[in-house]
Amino acid sequence: MAEQVLARANVPEIVFVRCAYFMENWATALDIRGAPDPLIVSTITPLEWEIPMVAVADIGAVIASEALKREAAPKKPHVFELHGPRMYSPLHVQAAFSDALGKQVAVKPVAKGDLYGYYRRIFPDDVVPEWVEMTCSFLPGGVMKPGHVEEGTEVVNGKTELADAVKTAVESLL
């Protein structure tokens, strides 16, 4: 909706970057300080389900590049999706954290039917339905299934691998 409204803005150029799931979001799912057996809680299920993920470093680099371009965008508005170099699953995340921490990290899935109760423990009740809807949108059967890109929408791929983003996130937490 914002894209439609802002597309009519009286400005010479407008760019919308639709970012994939942030790789760094996973750092909030793990308490590594003092946790004898690290555990990641995943709302992405099944655990082998792969979705596009992107590092915040790539988001910053791409947006800075867009802002500094001398030539005009190909159209107004210019809309593109920003993904990482490949698709990743919670199992890839588990492996990346295990490597970064030098010890095995377990992963606990939150089943689709349990999302409401899970998010209710984290967020105020009035925002829980939106979190459940957003999460379900990229799970199997969701409206944003991986690989589905709106016709005519360009996909730009960042360069940062999940393992590198996780390693950086872990280093900042220690």
NUDO-233617 format. One record per atom (N, C-alpha, C): z, y, x. Coordinates in pm, whole numbers, plus 32768, in hexadecimal, padded with zeros to 4 digits. Each point is the difference from the previous one (the first is absolute). Example, Ala and Ser with C-alpha at 12.3 -4.5 7.8 and 13.67 -1.06 7.14 Angstrom:
residues 2
830C7DC78527
800080777FA7
80008078805A
7FB880697FDD
800680778052
8049806D7FB3
END
This chain:
residues 174
80007F8A8052
800080767FAE
8000807E8057
805280008069
80048074805A
7F778018803E
7FBA7F958022
7F7B8010803B
7FA280477F9F
80077FDD7F81
7FA9803E7F9C
802380937FEC
807F801F7FF8
802B808A7FEB
7FDE8055807A
80257FD28076
7FEB804E8079
7F6D80098028
7FAE7FA47FD2
7F708005801E
7FC1807F7FC7
803D80377F98
7FCB807A7FC1
8037807F8041
80517FF18065
803B80758042
7F9480568040
801680807FFE
7F9F805E8036
8014800E8097
7FE07F948046
80077FFD8091
7F7E7FC28033
7FD680248078
7F807FCC8030
7FFE7F6A801B
80747FC8801C
80047F738027
80877FC57FDA
7FFE7F827FD9
807D7FBA7FE3
7FEE7F6D8025
80667FCA8043
7FFB7F75802F
807B7FB87FCC
7FEA7F8A7FC7
806D7FA97FD4
7FFF7F828055
80717FE1803B
800E7F87804F
805E7FA37FB4
7FC97F907FD3
80507F9C7FB8
80347F9C8068
807C800F8025
803A7FAC8069
80317F7B7FC8
7FE87F97804C
80317F7A7FDE
80977FFE8012
803B7F8B7FEA
808F7FEA800E
802A8024808F
80648053800F
802D802B8085
80437F8C804A
7FCF7FE28076
803D7F968052
8094801A8018
8021807C8015
808A80248022
80617FEE7F8B
7FCD7FF17F87
80597FE57F8E
80557F848018
7FCB7FA2804C
80497F838017
80828016804C
8008806A8050
807B801A804C
807680187FA3
7FE680327F88
806E80187FA1
802F7F7E7FBE
7FB47F968010
80247F7F7FC3
80547FAB805D
802580368072
80467FB28066
80708053803E
80797FCA8003
806E80408048
80157FB18081
7FCE8038806E
80097FB7807F
807D8025804F
8044806A7FDB
807780298048
80767FAD7FD0
80287FA1804F
80757FB07FDF
7FE47F897FA6
7F847FEA7FDE
7FDF7F8E7FAC
7FEC7F86805A
80567F9B7FF6
7FF17F8B8057
7F817FB17FE2
7FDC7FFA7F83
7F867FBA7FD6
7FA980607FB1
7FA580468044
7FAE80637FBB
7FB07FC27F8D
7FF4804C7F96
7FBD7FD37F88
7FAB80717FC8
7F837FE17FE0
7FA9805F7FBD
7FF87FD57F6E
801180607FA7
7FED7FE67F72
7F7480327FDD
7FAF7FA97FC5
7F7680237FE0
7FE780017F6A
7FD380737FCF
7FD580097F74
7F6D7FDC7FF3
7FC17FE58070
7F757FD37FFF
80037F688002
7FD17FC67F93
7FFF7F6E7FF1
7F7C7FD47FC3
7FD57F87801F
803D7F9F805A
7FFE80358090
80527FC28054
801080338087
7F817FFD8053
7FA07FAD7FDB
7F827FFD804B
7F9980637FC8
8025804C7F98
7FA680607FC1
7FE68074805F
7F8280168022
7FDA806A805E
7FD3807C7FB5
803080728030
7FD980817FC7
7FDC805F8072
7FB7806B7FE1
7FE780658067
808180498022
80188013807E
8073804E8031
7FCC805E806B
80438071800E
7FD780648063
807C803C8042
7FF28021807F
806E803E804B
800180977FEA
8078803A7FFD
800980917FEB
7FBD804C8073
7FFE7FC78077
7FBA80428070
7F6C800D7FE2
7FC57F9B7FC2
7F7280077FDB
7FEA80647F90
805F80087FA4
7FF480627F93
7FFD808C803C
805E801C8058
800480838040
7F81801F804F
7FD17F9E804C
7F8880148051
7F85801A7FAA
7FF17FB47F95
7F8B80107FAA
800580857FB5
807480257FCD
800B807F7FB8
7FEA80768060
80367FF88078
7FE9806A8062
7F6C800A8022
7FBF7F8F8011
7F707FFE801D
7FB180417F8E
80247FDF7F85
7FBB803C7F8D
801480977FFD
8079802E801D
801E808F7FFD
7FB6804D806C
7FE37FBE8070
7FC080448070
7F687FF48002
7FC77FB67FA2
7F6E7FF17FFD
7FBD80867FE7
7F9580178049
7FB6807D7FF0
7F987FF67F90
7FCE7F877FEA
7F9C7FEF7F96
80477FE77F7B
7FBC80267F96
80397FEE7F7B
80047F6C7FDB
805C7FDF7FA9
80097F777FCD
7F7F7FDE7FB7
7FDC7F7F7FF9
7F827FD97FC3
7FF480257F6C
8071800C7FBC
7FFD802B7F73
8088803A7FDC
800480467F90
807E80397FD0
80207FC27F7B
806E7FBE7FF3
80607FE3806A
7FD27F8A8055
802C7FFE807B
7FE77F8F8059
80797FA47FF5
7FE97F867FCF
806C7FA07FE9
7FE67F858054
80657FD38049
7FF27F818047
80867FBA8007
7FF87F7D8013
80797FAF8010
80197FEC8094
807F7FFF8025
80267FEB808B
80527F808009
7FC87F9F8046
80417F7E8015
80197FF08095
804B7F998022
80127FDD808C
7F877FB08030
800A7FC78078
7F8F7FB78038
7FE27F7D7FB8
80627FCC7FB4
7FEC7F817FB8
80677FF77F90
7FF57F987FB0
80617FE77F95
80777FB4803C
807680167FC5
80797FBE8030
80517FCA7F8A
804F7F9A801C
80597FC57F9B
80918011802D
80607FE67FA7
808C8001802A
801B7F9D8072
7FB37F958008
80137FA1806E
7FD6803E8085
7F9980557FFE
7FDA804A8079
807080618026
803B803F7F9B
806F805D8018
80767FB6803D
801F7F8D7FCB
806E7FAE8034
7FE87FE08094
7F877FD78022
7FDF7FDF808B
800A807C8059
7FD280737FCE
8006807B8050
80918029801C
80567FF57F9A
808E80218016
80427F9B805C
7FE07F817FF1
80397F9A8058
7FDB801C8091
7F8280258019
7FD480218087
8047807D8034
800780677FAC
803C807F802B
80957FF3801E
80447FAB7FB4
80907FEF8012
80247F918063
7F9E7FAB801F
80197F91805B
80547F937FC2
80067FFB7F7C
80467F937FBA
7FC17FEE7F76
80157F8B7FCA
7FC37FDD7F80
803680597F90
7FA680347FB1
802180507F8A
7FD77FB07F86
805C7FF17FA2
7FE17FBA7F83
7FC180627F9E
7FB97FC97F9E
7FC680547F97
80257FC57F79
803280557FA8
802A7FD57F7B
7FA780447F99
7FB47FB27FB4
7FA9803D7F9B
804D80287F82
7FD7806D7FC4
803180287F7D
7F8F7FE07F9F
80167F9F7FA9
7F987FD57FA2
7FDA80747FA4
7F8480007FD3
7FCD80697FA9
805D80167F88
80317F947FC6
805880097F8C
808A8038801F
802380098080
80838032802A
7FFB808F8035
7F89803E7FFE
7FF18085803B
805880687FBB
80067FFD7F7C
804D80647FB7
80937FFD802E
803B7F8A8002
808B7FF3802A
801480288091
7FA07FDD8056
800A8025808D
7FFD80978011
7F9D80427FC3
7FF48091800F
8073804B7FBD
803A7FC57F9B
8071803F7FBB
8079800D805C
800B7FA98062
806E80098061
7FE7806D8069
7F8580318006
7FDB80608067
7FEA808D7FC7
7FBF80077F8D
7FD580817FC8
804480207F7C
7FFF80807FD9
803280247F7B
7FAC7FBC7F94
80407FDF7F91
7FBC7FB87F94
7F8080427FD0
7FFB80868000
7F8B80437FC8
7F827FF28055
800B7FD8807E
7F897FEF8054
7FDC7F6D8019
80567FA67FD7
7FE87F718019
7F7D7FCF7FC3
7FDF80237F83
7F817FCF7FC9
7F8580288053
800280788039
7F8E802B8052
7FF67FAF8081
80727FDF803C
80007FAE8079
7FCD7F737FE2
802A7FCA7F90
7FD17F7A7FD9
7F6980057FE7
7FD280657FB7
7F71800C7FE3
7FAF800F8081
802F8055805B
7FB98014807E
7FF87F7D804F
80707FBB800B
80027F83804A
7FA27F9A7FC1
80077FF07F7E
7FAC7F9E7FBA
7F6C8021800C
7FE080808015
7F7380278008
7FB77FC18075
80477FE1806F
7FBA7FC38072
80257F6E8017
80477FC57FA1
801B7F708006
7F8D7FB57FBF
7FF87F7B8010
7F957FB47FBF
7FF880227F6B
7F87801D7FD3
7FEA80257F74
801080947FE5
802D804C8063
801480907FEE
7F7E804E8002
8007807D7FD3
7F8880537FF6
7FCC802D8087
80507FFA8068
7FD6802B8086
7FF87F8A805F
7FC77F967FD0
7FFB7F878052
7FBA801D8085
802F7FC1806B
7FC680168084
7F6A7FE48001
7FBA80558048
7F707FF18009
7FB6804C7F93
8048802D7F99
7FC0804C7F96
800580948024
7F8B80388011
7FF6808E801D
7FA3803A7F97
802780707FC9
7FAF80447F9C
7F7380158036
7F9C7FE47FAD
7F75800B802A
7FE4808B8039
7FC080028073
7FDE807E8041
806F803B8055
80737FBE8007
806F80348050
7FFC7FC4808B
800080558062
7FFF7FD6808C
80897FC98028
80007F9E8059
807D7FCD8039
7FFE801F8096
80658045802D
8012801F808E
80707FA58032
7FEA7FC58074
80667FA68037
804580408077
808580037FFA
804F802E8070
7FFC7F9A8071
803880258071
7FFA7FA98076
80847FB9801D
806E80317FCA
80847FCA8023
80177F7A7FBE
801E7F9D8052
801F7F7A7FCC
808F7FFE7FCA
80197FA77FA2
80847FF27FC4
806B7FE8806A
7FE67FA8805F
80637FE08068
8029807D804D
7FA08059801B
801F807A8049
805380617FAB
7FDD800E7F81
804C80587FA6
808F7FCD7FEF
80107F7E7FF2
80857FC57FF0
805280128080
7FC17FEA8072
804780108080
8033808F800E
7FAD80617FDF
8028808D8008
8072801D7F9E
7FF67FC97F88
806980147F9B
80847FC4802E
7FFB7F888038
807A7FBE8030
803E80508072
7FAF802F805D
8034804F8070
8046807E7FCF
7FCD803B7F95
803E807B7FCC
80837FE37FB8
80137F847FD4
807B7FDB7FBA
80707FD3805D
7FDB7FD68078
80657FCC805E
8048806E804A
END
